[in-house]
Structures are given as C-alpha cells and as structure tokens.
Amino acid sequence: MQNIPLQLDSGGIHSSLNNTVTSLIEKITPELPHTTFVTDLAFIMIIGAVVTLAFFKIKQPLIIGYLFAGMLLGPLSPFWSWVLPQGGPPTDVLEGVGILSDISALNLFAEIGVILLLFVIGIEFPYAKIKSIGRVAIGVGTIGLFSTLGVLFYTATALGLEFMDALFIAAALSISSTAIIVKLLEEMGKIRKESSILVLGILIVEDVIAVILISSLQSIALVGSVSIESVVVVILVATGLIVGTFTIGTRIIPPLIDRVAGAEHREILLLSVLGVCFGYALLANIVGLSVAIGAFLAGVLVAESKSAEVAKLLSSPIKDMFVAIFFISVGALMDVSQLENYIFVAIALIAVATGMKFGGNMIGNFLFRQKRGKALRSAFTLAAPRGEFSIVIVKVGVDIGAVSAFLFPLVGIISIITAFISPFLVKAGDKIIPALEGEKNV
C-alpha cells in the first residue's frame, strides 16, 4: 500500500472554522447581523458572566474577572485572532477588536459606567465627610502626583525615550485610576473606612490636576511652553464648581429630591436622581472638567437628602451593569499581543511608578500628620492602578503627533498589569498594617 503523507492545511481549517462560526451566528440570529452592537453585548454578557463566576469561585476580585473577560474578547486571545478573517482582528480598534465589532458604542456605555460608579460612591460621602479631608487631600494628592511624575520622567529618559515621549508617559503614569480604585474598595467592603474617604479626596484632586496636565502638555507640544492662563482657568473653574456645589447646590438639590421622594413613586425618584447625576456630569464636561468629578459631586448632593439610601438602592443595579461593560471594554481595548515588544520597559516603569506613588503619598500623609495606619492604607491603595486618564493623556499626545505611536499599547499594557496588581497590594496592606500598628479598622 502506498503511504500517503498527511498534511494539515491550516488555511483550510481557518476558513472552514470561520465559516462555521459565521453560519452558526446567522442561524441563531437570522435577522440580526453579527456586526451589530446587540451581538457584541451578548458576547460581553455571556463571557463576562462565565469568567467572573470562575473568579468569584477562586475568591479573586471581580474587577480582575472583568478585565480578563475583556481580553478574551479582544486581541489577547489567540483563538479569536486565528478564527477571524485574515488571521487577526481589524487594525482599527474603533471598527472592531477581536470578536467584538463595535467598540465605539461600547466606549459610550463604558463612560456611562464610570459616571454611575462615581455617582453611587458619592452618595456614601455627605458634605461633612468631604469637608473633613479637603485640605489634606489637596496636599497629599499634589505631593504624590508630582513627585511620581518627576522621578518617572527621569526614569523614562534613562530608558532611552525621547523628551516628549518621556514627559507624556510620566504624566500618564503619575495619575491613579479613579474607576479601578473605587470599584476595588467597593468590592472589598472598604468604601466607608476613614482611609477610603481620604483616597477618594485624593482621586478627585488628581482628576483636576489631570485636566490641567492635558492642557499643559498640549501647549508644550504645540507651542513649546506652558499656558499659565489655561492652568489658572482650570483651577478657578474646578474651585467654582466645588464651592458652588457645597454652598448653593446643597440648599437646592436635596430638598427637591426629598419632595420627589414624597410622591412615593420609585420610578420617578430614580429618574430624578439620574437626572441630577448626568446633569452634573454634563455641567462638569461643559466647563472642561472630568465627567467623573461632576458625577461624584452629584452623588454628594444626593447624600444630603433624606432619600439617599433609597436613591442608592435604586441606582446600584444599573450602575453594576454599565461598570461591568466599562471594565470588559478596557480589557478588550488592550492589545496585549504587543507585550513582548515592551515588556521590559513596562516592568521598569511599573516598578518606579508604584514605588514612587506609594512613597510620595506616604511623605504627603506624614507632612499632614495623618495616622500611620491611615497613611499606609491610602498609599497601598493608590500605589498601583493606572487607567482612564493615563490612556487619555497618551492618546492626546499620539493624536497631535507629539509622541511616538508605541506609547499607546505601552500604556495599555501597564494599565492592565497594574489593575491586576492592585487587589494584591491592598490585601498586602491588610496583613502588614495590623502587624505594625495593631489597628484593624482604619
């Protein structure tokens, strides 16, 4: 008998498998094209549910499960990269990432998730709590951010990055992720602790500084100098919005919410508090600040009403859905397929950024005479995670042609790695601090 060698036609298998997947989707949804947002949402919810359940079973934070689910849907997964036509995902991330086809719509939902997350957290913090940490948050946040920025700039330059590349990446990695930290504290049941109030105050300060940095970096890149006028304007606008909220807003919004609640109709109350939430987010956006700042301040106003707990209870399920989409879409957008190209630079920058953010916050806390346990908890929490503003700062630099294109996947890789590190740092703090201080409820 003649021996016939068996050869595996990988191209034929790829084509056959791709056709099978496509035809299966068409049979399941004959009137719904695969390119629609509804199909993407179905993949997100199904895979997200399966993955997060697995992470819950192994007692890991759900935020890691969300990010991992997103990476399975995006270019990290070799399976989807092999199944898709031309052996990989589309090159334009706005047209499609991995198995997903409409990332632009997902980004819209993700932004809603951030707004609702900060709004619900704001309800936990009435004005009296915010006032108690205002001066300390400004001082500690400023010291921690700018000390980290300076050392990171020196490190990036030493690693061989050009001046503008080093400046933008240093600015990006000096700002902690509000969304990741808030979600993490909420998951771990730490959101009402005294140290968490300080952390949230610092995050709001960092968000304001981030807006100033974006404006300043654009000015440096385009005209070679910092626009002092734009910096002053941002500071005045932020101060005006916050002061106006705590003076005029607290006298108008809480009584209105209580009057709506008097109708004893939960749907009307839900629409009213969401109107306050998105209205304030819109106001912050119009005046040039982060929507997260506006949403948080809206939550603080709702917290001053007698119906705060009911408002939080009604808003939380909607928040949970959109926050899940936010973190899954972040995971999907991270092209970790380029990890091998930047892994050593990423590790070096992560080590310096984490160490300096921890050290900078500790210095700030000691200068403002905070308790050692409280200082350590806030430093451990703020040390690692980088996220939304880090990506925005680098994207601004890439869009105006001021920095190299490789910075975008680099900051994406760093954001994913630091998000994975964050829960373990917080847990490490929980073990170290009681041993040092003998206090468990700081």
C-alpha positions in Angstrom: 0.0 0.0 0.0 1.3 3.4 -1.0 2.0 5.7 2.0 0.3 9.0 1.6 1.7 11.7 3.9 -0.9 13.5 5.9 -0.6 17.3 5.6 -2.5 19.8 7.7 -3.9 22.6 5.7 -4.0 25.4 8.3 -5.5 27.8 5.9 -8.3 25.4 5.0 -9.1 24.8 8.7 -9.1 28.5 9.4 -11.5 29.2 6.6 -13.7 26.3 7.5 -13.9 27.1 11.1 -14.6 30.8 10.4 -17.4 29.8 8.0 -18.9 27.5 10.7 -18.9 30.2 13.3 -20.4 32.8 11.0 -23.1 30.4 9.8 -23.9 29.4 13.4 -24.4 33.0 14.4 -26.6 33.6 11.4 -28.8 30.6 12.3 -29.2 31.8 15.9 -29.9 35.4 14.9 -31.1 35.3 11.3 -32.4 38.9 11.4 -29.5 40.3 13.4 -26.2 40.9 11.6 -23.1 39.9 13.5 -21.8 43.4 13.2 -24.5 44.9 15.4 -24.0 46.2 18.9 -26.6 43.8 20.3 -24.4 40.8 19.3 -21.4 42.4 20.9 -23.4 43.0 24.0 -24.5 39.3 24.1 -20.9 38.1 23.9 -19.9 40.6 26.6 -22.6 39.5 29.0 -22.3 35.7 28.4 -18.5 35.5 28.5 -18.3 38.1 31.3 -20.8 36.1 33.4 -18.9 32.9 32.9 -15.4 34.4 33.6 -16.5 36.5 36.6 -18.2 33.4 38.2 -15.0 31.5 37.8 -13.0 34.3 39.5 -15.6 34.5 42.3 -15.2 30.7 42.9 -11.5 31.1 43.3 -12.0 34.1 45.6 -10.5 36.8 43.3 -11.8 40.3 42.9 -14.5 40.6 40.2 -12.6 43.5 38.6 -9.9 41.1 37.5 -12.5 38.8 36.1 -14.0 41.7 34.1 -10.6 42.6 32.6 -9.7 39.0 31.8 -13.1 38.6 30.1 -12.4 41.7 28.0 -9.0 40.3 27.0 -10.6 37.0 25.9 -12.9 39.0 23.7 -10.1 41.2 22.4 -6.7 40.7 20.6 -5.1 38.9 23.5 -7.0 35.6 22.7 -5.1 33.6 20.1 -8.2 31.6 19.4 -10.2 34.6 18.1 -7.2 36.0 16.3 -6.9 32.7 14.4 -10.7 32.3 13.7 -11.3 35.8 12.4 -10.7 36.6 8.7 -7.1 37.3 7.6 -5.9 35.6 10.8 -6.4 38.5 13.1 -8.5 41.4 14.4 -9.1 44.6 12.4 -6.3 47.1 12.7 -8.7 50.0 13.6 -9.8 49.5 17.2 -12.8 51.6 16.6 -14.1 49.3 13.9 -13.6 46.1 15.9 -11.5 44.4 18.4 -11.1 40.6 18.4 -14.6 39.1 18.3 -16.2 42.5 19.0 -17.3 44.7 16.1 -18.5 48.0 17.6 -16.0 49.3 20.2 -17.1 52.9 19.7 -20.6 52.0 21.1 -19.1 50.1 23.9 -16.9 53.1 24.9 -20.1 55.1 25.2 -21.6 52.6 27.5 -18.3 52.4 29.4 -18.4 56.2 30.0 -21.9 55.8 31.4 -20.5 53.1 33.7 -17.8 55.5 35.1 -20.4 58.2 35.7 -22.8 55.9 37.5 -20.0 54.4 39.6 -18.7 57.7 40.9 -22.3 58.9 41.4 -23.2 55.9 43.6 -20.0 56.3 45.5 -20.6 60.0 46.1 -23.9 59.1 47.8 -21.7 57.4 50.5 -20.0 60.7 51.3 -22.1 63.6 52.5 -20.6 67.1 52.6 -19.4 66.9 56.2 -17.1 63.9 55.4 -15.7 65.6 52.3 -15.0 68.8 54.2 -13.1 67.0 56.9 -10.4 65.8 54.4 -10.3 68.7 51.9 -7.0 70.4 52.8 -5.2 67.1 53.4 -6.5 65.5 50.1 -5.2 68.5 48.1 -1.8 68.5 49.8 -1.2 64.7 49.8 -2.6 64.3 46.2 -0.4 67.1 44.8 2.8 65.8 46.5 2.2 62.2 45.5 1.4 63.1 41.9 4.2 65.5 41.1 6.9 63.5 43.0 5.9 60.5 40.9 5.9 62.5 37.7 9.4 63.9 38.2 11.0 60.5 39.0 9.2 58.8 36.2 10.3 61.4 33.7 13.9 60.8 34.7 13.5 57.0 34.5 11.8 57.2 31.1 14.7 59.4 29.8 17.2 56.9 31.2 15.4 54.1 29.4 16.1 55.9 26.1 12.7 57.6 25.5 12.7 60.9 23.7 11.9 64.1 25.7 8.2 64.4 24.7 7.6 60.6 25.0 9.2 60.6 28.5 7.1 63.7 29.5 3.8 62.3 28.3 4.3 58.8 29.7 5.5 60.2 33.1 2.4 62.4 33.3 0.1 59.5 32.3 1.6 57.1 34.9 1.5 59.6 37.8 -2.3 59.6 37.9 -4.1 56.7 39.7 -7.3 55.2 38.2 -10.4 56.5 39.9 -12.7 53.9 38.4 -10.5 50.9 39.3 -9.8 52.0 42.9 -13.4 52.9 43.6 -14.6 49.6 42.3 -12.0 47.7 44.2 -12.8 49.4 47.5 -16.5 48.8 46.9 -15.9 45.1 46.2 -13.7 44.6 49.3 -16.2 46.4 51.6 -13.8 49.2 52.4 -15.6 52.1 50.8 -16.8 53.6 54.2 -13.4 53.3 56.0 -11.7 56.6 57.1 -8.7 55.9 54.9 -11.1 55.4 51.9 -12.5 58.9 52.4 -9.0 60.3 52.1 -8.3 58.1 49.0 -11.4 59.4 47.2 -10.5 63.0 48.1 -7.0 62.5 46.6 -8.5 60.9 43.5 -10.7 63.9 42.9 -7.7 66.2 43.3 -5.7 64.0 40.8 -8.6 64.2 38.3 -8.4 68.0 38.4 -4.6 68.0 38.1 -5.0 65.6 35.1 -7.2 68.1 33.3 -4.5 70.8 33.9 -1.8 68.4 32.7 -3.6 67.6 29.5 -3.9 71.3 28.7 -0.3 72.0 29.7 1.2 69.1 27.7 -0.8 70.1 24.6 0.6 73.6 25.0 4.2 72.4 25.4 3.9 70.1 22.4 2.4 72.7 20.1 4.0 76.0 21.1 6.8 74.9 23.4 5.6 76.5 26.6 3.0 76.1 29.3 0.0 78.3 29.1 -0.3 79.8 32.6 -3.7 81.3 31.7 -5.2 77.8 30.9 -3.9 76.4 34.2 -5.4 79.2 36.2 -8.7 78.9 34.3 -8.9 75.2 35.1 -8.2 75.8 38.8 -10.7 78.6 39.0 -13.4 76.6 37.2 -12.8 73.5 39.4 -12.9 75.6 42.6 -16.0 77.4 41.4 -17.9 74.2 40.7 -16.9 72.5 44.0 -17.6 75.7 46.1 -20.9 76.2 44.2 -22.0 72.6 44.9 -21.3 72.9 48.6 -22.9 76.3 49.1 -25.8 76.7 46.6 -26.2 73.1 45.4 -26.7 71.7 48.9 -29.5 74.2 49.5 -31.4 73.4 46.3 -30.9 69.8 45.2 -31.5 67.8 48.4 -34.9 69.5 49.2 -36.0 68.9 45.6 -35.1 65.2 45.8 -37.0 64.8 49.1 -40.1 66.5 47.6 -39.9 64.0 44.6 -39.5 61.1 47.1 -42.6 62.3 48.9 -44.7 61.1 45.9 -43.7 57.6 46.9 -43.1 56.5 43.3 -39.7 54.8 42.9 -39.5 55.2 39.1 -39.9 59.0 39.4 -37.3 59.1 42.1 -34.9 57.0 40.1 -35.3 59.3 37.0 -34.8 62.4 39.2 -31.6 61.3 40.8 -30.2 60.0 37.5 -31.2 63.4 36.0 -29.1 65.1 38.8 -26.2 62.6 38.1 -26.0 63.1 34.3 -26.9 66.8 34.5 -23.9 67.4 36.8 -21.6 65.2 34.7 -22.7 67.3 31.7 -22.0 70.5 33.6 -18.5 69.4 34.5 -17.9 68.4 30.9 -19.1 71.7 29.6 -16.7 73.7 31.9 -13.8 71.5 30.8 -13.6 69.1 33.8 -13.9 65.3 34.1 -17.4 63.8 34.0 -16.3 61.7 36.9 -15.9 64.9 39.1 -19.4 66.0 38.2 -20.9 62.6 38.9 -19.2 62.4 42.3 -20.4 65.9 43.3 -23.9 64.9 42.2 -23.7 61.9 44.5 -22.6 64.1 47.4 -25.7 66.3 46.8 -28.0 63.3 46.8 -26.3 62.2 50.0 -27.5 65.4 51.7 -31.1 64.3 51.1 -33.3 62.1 53.4 -33.8 59.7 50.5 -30.1 59.0 49.9 -30.3 55.3 50.8 -33.3 54.7 48.6 -31.6 56.5 45.7 -28.5 54.4 46.1 -30.6 51.2 46.2 -32.4 52.1 43.0 -29.3 53.2 41.1 -26.9 50.4 42.1 -28.2 47.7 39.7 -28.0 50.0 36.7 -24.5 51.0 37.8 -23.4 47.4 38.1 -24.3 46.6 34.5 -22.6 49.6 33.0 -19.5 49.3 35.2 -19.1 45.7 34.0 -19.2 46.9 30.4 -16.6 49.5 31.3 -14.0 47.1 32.6 -14.7 44.5 30.0 -14.2 47.1 27.2 -11.0 48.3 28.9 -9.7 44.7 28.7 -10.8 44.3 25.1 -9.1 47.5 24.0 -5.7 46.5 25.4 -3.6 45.0 22.6 -1.5 42.7 24.8 -0.3 40.9 21.6 2.5 43.6 21.6 3.5 42.7 25.1 6.8 41.1 24.1 7.9 44.3 22.4 7.6 46.5 25.5 7.6 44.1 28.5 10.9 45.2 29.9 10.2 48.9 29.6 6.7 48.3 31.0 8.1 46.4 34.1 10.6 49.1 34.8 8.0 51.9 34.6 5.5 50.0 36.7 8.1 49.3 39.4 9.1 53.0 39.6 5.5 54.3 39.3 4.2 52.0 42.0 7.1 52.7 44.3 7.1 56.4 43.9 3.3 56.7 44.2 3.5 54.8 47.5 6.4 56.8 48.7 5.0 60.2 47.6 1.7 59.6 49.3 3.4 58.4 52.5 5.5 61.6 52.5 2.4 63.7 52.0 0.5 61.9 54.7 3.3 62.3 57.2 3.7 66.0 56.4 0.0 66.5 57.1 0.3 64.4 60.3 -2.1 61.6 59.4 -2.2 58.4 61.4 0.4 55.8 60.3 -2.2 53.1 59.6 -4.4 55.5 57.6 -1.4 56.8 55.7 -0.3 53.2 54.8 -3.7 52.1 53.7 -4.1 55.1 51.4 -0.6 54.6 50.0 -1.2 50.9 49.3 -4.5 51.6 47.6 -3.2 54.4 45.4 0.2 52.9 44.5 -0.5 50.7 41.5 -3.6 51.2 39.4 -3.4 53.3 36.2 -6.3 53.6 33.8 -8.7 56.0 32.2 -6.7 59.3 32.4 -3.4 57.5 31.7 -4.8 56.3 28.4 -6.4 59.7 27.6 -3.2 61.6 28.1 -1.1 59.3 25.9 -3.9 59.3 23.2 -3.9 63.1 23.2 -0.1 63.0 22.5 -0.5 60.5 19.8 -3.4 62.3 18.1 -1.5 65.6 17.9 1.7 63.8 16.7 3.7 64.9 19.7 4.7 61.4 20.8 5.6 58.0 19.3 2.7 55.7 18.5 4.1 52.8 20.5 3.2 54.7 23.8 -0.4 53.8 23.3 0.0 50.0 23.5 2.6 50.5 26.2 0.3 52.5 28.5 -2.4 49.9 27.7 -0.2 47.0 28.9 0.8 49.0 32.0 -2.9 49.7 32.8 -3.8 46.0 32.6 -0.8 44.8 34.7 -1.3 47.4 37.4 -5.1 46.6 37.5 -4.2 43.0 38.3 -1.6 44.1 40.9 -3.9 46.4 42.8 -6.0 43.9 44.7 -2.9 42.1 45.9 -1.4 45.3 47.2 -4.5 46.2 49.1 -4.6 42.7 50.6 -0.9 43.0 51.5 -1.6 46.2 53.3 -4.3 44.5 55.3 -1.8 42.0 56.5 1.1 44.4 57.1 -0.6 47.3 58.8 -2.2 45.4 61.7 1.1 43.9 62.5 2.8 47.3 62.6 0.0 49.3 64.2 -2.3 46.8 66.0 -5.3 48.6 64.3 -7.8 46.9 62.1 -10.5 49.5 61.3 -8.6 52.4 59.9 
